[in-house]
């Protein structure tokens, strides 16, 4: 998660000083707004979120996270192999699953990004820890949005962006469910923020964020063109700068790894043919 100190340092780099006291006060006020908005989102998600797998999507993500911890994406249902009718596997497959390669098995078809995050939390904090994933990623979404707006405009813009996201009815509604809407948004914005950095660590972070975003919502893969185009544009502005080209290659390579991960999972583990 992007620390408040990092946002504060970035905010302090924008806005030419209007006076010796007015601008520092504005920056501090912006940082307070971002902090309050972030904490509010975390509290709202943890306090009023749905701590149950009460829908097909939530059940699919949470149950898949348990399979990752078990070291297999195959769920065995012996009864499905013993009933006499055709295509019996589909009879026993809930939404989010399909018959596996072997008779009497089911495999998940939902994207693996969020279940991997949930599996990591489950391994550390137990079964209920999976419900912390979306609130935490919601907080990250607010922080990343504030930092992106600050870099693109000003500290005040970052504060307004954080406040608007933290009070968005659509965002808050999605925050209540253990589903991939908020995580995907958080990861894509984080990828964009890190892509605007200047060092190799930020390029690596951008690539990893983009890869996990693709694993979370493969249908949004074209969003990766935005940070890729920005990095290419920056590299072309200084063709002799090897570091700019290195950042482009690192981010692109790690982002492509997410695409290959999607293909690998669905081809090797979830394709029954």
C-alpha positions in Angstrom: 0.0 0.0 0.0 1.2 3.5 -0.8 2.2 5.2 2.5 0.8 8.6 3.5 4.3 9.9 3.7 4.9 9.2 0.1 1.7 11.0 -0.9 2.7 13.9 1.3 6.1 14.1 -0.3 4.6 14.1 -3.8 2.1 16.7 -2.8 4.8 19.0 -1.5 6.4 18.9 -5.0 3.5 20.5 -6.7 2.0 24.0 -6.7 4.3 26.9 -6.9 4.2 28.7 -3.5 1.7 31.5 -3.2 3.0 32.5 0.3 5.2 31.1 3.0 2.2 29.8 5.0 -0.8 29.4 2.6 0.6 26.6 0.5 2.0 24.4 3.3 -1.3 24.7 5.0 -3.1 23.7 1.8 -0.8 20.7 1.4 -1.4 19.6 5.0 -5.1 20.0 4.5 -5.0 17.9 1.4 -3.1 15.2 3.2 -5.6 15.2 6.0 -8.5 14.8 3.5 -6.8 11.9 1.8 -6.1 10.2 5.1 -9.7 10.7 6.3 -11.1 9.4 3.0 -8.8 6.3 3.1 -9.6 5.5 6.7 -13.3 6.0 6.0 -13.2 3.5 3.2 -11.4 0.9 5.3 -13.9 1.3 8.2 -16.9 1.2 5.9 -15.7 -2.0 4.2 -14.9 -3.8 7.4 -17.9 -2.6 9.4 -20.7 -2.9 6.8 -19.2 -5.3 4.3 -20.7 -8.7 3.6 -18.7 -11.2 5.6 -20.2 -14.2 3.8 -20.0 -15.9 0.4 -23.6 -14.9 -0.2 -23.6 -14.8 -4.0 -22.3 -16.8 -6.9 -19.4 -14.5 -7.6 -18.3 -14.2 -3.9 -18.6 -18.0 -3.4 -16.6 -18.6 -6.5 -13.7 -16.3 -5.5 -13.6 -17.5 -1.9 -13.8 -21.2 -2.6 -11.1 -20.9 -5.2 -8.8 -19.2 -2.7 -9.2 -22.3 -0.5 -8.2 -24.5 -3.5 -5.1 -22.4 -4.0 -4.0 -23.1 -0.5 -4.7 -26.8 -1.0 -2.3 -26.7 -3.9 -4.8 -27.8 -6.5 -7.6 -26.2 -8.6 -9.5 -29.5 -8.9 -12.5 -30.1 -6.7 -13.5 -33.7 -6.5 -17.2 -34.6 -6.6 -17.4 -38.4 -6.7 -21.2 -38.4 -7.1 -20.9 -36.6 -10.4 -19.0 -39.6 -11.9 -21.6 -42.2 -10.7 -24.9 -40.8 -11.9 -26.2 -42.3 -15.2 -27.2 -39.2 -17.2 -25.1 -37.4 -19.8 -23.0 -34.3 -19.0 -23.6 -35.1 -15.3 -20.7 -32.9 -14.3 -22.6 -29.7 -15.3 -25.4 -30.8 -12.9 -23.1 -30.5 -10.0 -21.1 -27.4 -11.1 -22.2 -24.2 -9.4 -21.6 -20.8 -11.1 -17.9 -20.2 -11.3 -17.1 -23.8 -11.9 -17.2 -26.3 -14.8 -16.5 -30.0 -15.2 -12.8 -30.9 -15.1 -10.8 -33.1 -17.3 -11.4 -36.2 -15.2 -15.0 -37.4 -14.5 -16.2 -36.4 -11.1 -14.1 -33.3 -10.9 -14.8 -29.6 -11.0 -12.4 -26.7 -11.8 -12.9 -22.9 -11.2 -13.3 -20.6 -14.2 -13.3 -17.2 -12.4 -10.1 -15.2 -12.8 -7.4 -16.1 -10.3 -6.1 -12.6 -9.3 -8.5 -11.9 -6.3 -8.5 -15.6 -5.1 -4.7 -15.4 -5.0 -4.9 -12.3 -2.8 -7.5 -14.0 -0.6 -5.4 -17.2 -0.4 -2.5 -15.1 0.9 -4.7 -13.5 3.5 -6.3 -16.8 4.4 -2.9 -18.4 4.9 -2.0 -15.7 7.4 -5.2 -14.9 9.2 -7.6 -17.8 8.7 -10.8 -18.3 6.7 -12.3 -15.0 7.7 -9.3 -13.0 6.5 -10.5 -13.3 2.9 -13.1 -10.7 3.7 -10.4 -8.1 4.5 -9.1 -8.2 0.9 -11.6 -5.9 -0.7 -11.6 -3.2 2.1 -7.8 -3.1 2.1 -7.7 -2.8 -1.7 -10.4 -0.2 -1.5 -8.1 1.9 0.7 -5.3 1.4 -1.8 -7.6 2.6 -4.6 -8.2 5.8 -2.7 -4.5 6.4 -2.0 -3.5 5.6 -5.5 -6.2 7.8 -7.0 -5.0 10.7 -4.8 -1.4 10.2 -5.8 -2.2 10.0 -9.5 -4.3 13.2 -9.4 -1.5 14.9 -7.4 1.1 14.0 -9.9 -1.1 15.0 -12.8 -2.3 18.3 -11.3 -1.9 19.4 -7.7 -2.3 18.4 -4.1 -5.7 19.9 -4.0 -6.7 17.8 -7.0 -5.5 14.7 -5.2 -7.6 15.5 -2.2 -10.7 16.1 -4.3 -10.1 12.9 -6.2 -9.8 10.9 -3.0 -12.9 12.4 -1.6 -15.0 11.8 -4.7 -13.9 8.2 -4.9 -14.5 7.6 -1.2 -18.0 8.9 -1.4 -19.0 7.4 -4.8 -22.2 5.3 -4.3 -21.0 2.8 -7.0 -17.6 2.4 -5.3 -19.1 2.1 -1.8 -21.6 -0.5 -3.0 -18.9 -2.6 -4.7 -16.8 -2.2 -1.5 -19.3 -4.2 0.4 -18.9 -7.5 -1.5 -16.0 -9.9 -1.7 -15.8 -9.5 -5.5 -13.3 -8.2 -8.0 -14.7 -4.8 -9.0 -12.8 -2.7 -6.4 -9.6 -4.9 -6.5 -9.4 -4.5 -10.2 -9.8 -0.7 -10.0 -7.2 -0.4 -7.3 -4.6 -2.5 -9.2 -5.1 -0.6 -12.4 -4.8 2.8 -10.8 -1.8 1.6 -8.8 -0.2 0.4 -12.0 -0.8 3.8 -13.6 0.7 5.6 -10.6 3.8 3.5 -10.5 4.3 3.8 -14.3 4.7 7.5 -13.8 7.7 6.9 -11.6 11.3 7.4 -12.7 13.1 4.5 -11.0 13.5 0.8 -11.8 11.6 -0.2 -8.6 8.5 1.8 -9.7 8.7 0.1 -13.1 8.8 -3.3 -11.4 5.9 -2.3 -9.2 3.9 -1.1 -12.2 4.5 -4.3 -14.0 3.5 -6.5 -11.1 0.4 -4.3 -10.4 -0.6 -4.6 -14.1 0.0 -8.3 -14.2 -2.2 -8.9 -11.1 -4.9 -6.5 -12.5 -5.0 -8.7 -15.7 -5.2 -11.8 -13.6 -8.1 -10.2 -11.7 -10.1 -8.9 -14.7 -8.7 -10.3 -18.0 -11.4 -8.5 -20.0 -9.8 -5.2 -19.1 -6.4 -6.1 -20.5 -6.5 -3.2 -23.0 -6.2 -0.8 -20.1 -2.6 -1.8 -20.1 -2.1 0.2 -23.2 -2.3 3.4 -21.2 0.7 2.9 -19.0 2.5 1.3 -21.9 1.9 4.2 -24.2 3.0 6.6 -21.5 6.3 4.8 -20.9 6.9 4.5 -24.6 6.3 8.2 -25.1 8.7 9.1 -22.3 11.3 6.8 -23.7 11.0 8.2 -27.2 11.4 11.7 -25.9 14.9 10.7 -24.8 16.0 7.9 -27.1 19.5 7.9 -25.6 18.2 7.3 -22.1 18.7 3.6 -21.5 16.9 3.7 -18.2 13.7 4.9 -19.8 13.8 2.0 -22.3 14.6 -0.4 -19.4 11.6 0.8 -17.5 9.4 0.3 -20.6 10.7 -3.3 -21.1 10.4 -4.3 -17.5 6.9 -3.0 -17.1 5.8 -4.5 -20.4 7.4 -7.8 -19.7 5.8 -8.2 -16.3 2.5 -7.1 -17.6 2.7 -9.6 -20.4 3.4 -12.3 -17.7 0.0 -11.6 -16.3 -1.5 -12.4 -19.8 0.5 -15.6 -20.0 -0.7 -16.5 -16.5 -4.3 -16.2 -17.6 -3.7 -18.3 -20.6 -1.8 -20.9 -18.6 -4.5 -21.3 -16.0 -7.4 -21.5 -18.4 -5.6 -23.8 -20.8 -3.8 -26.2 -18.5 -6.2 -26.3 -15.5 -9.7 -25.2 -16.5 -10.1 -26.5 -20.1 -11.8 -29.9 -19.9 -11.1 -30.8 -23.5 
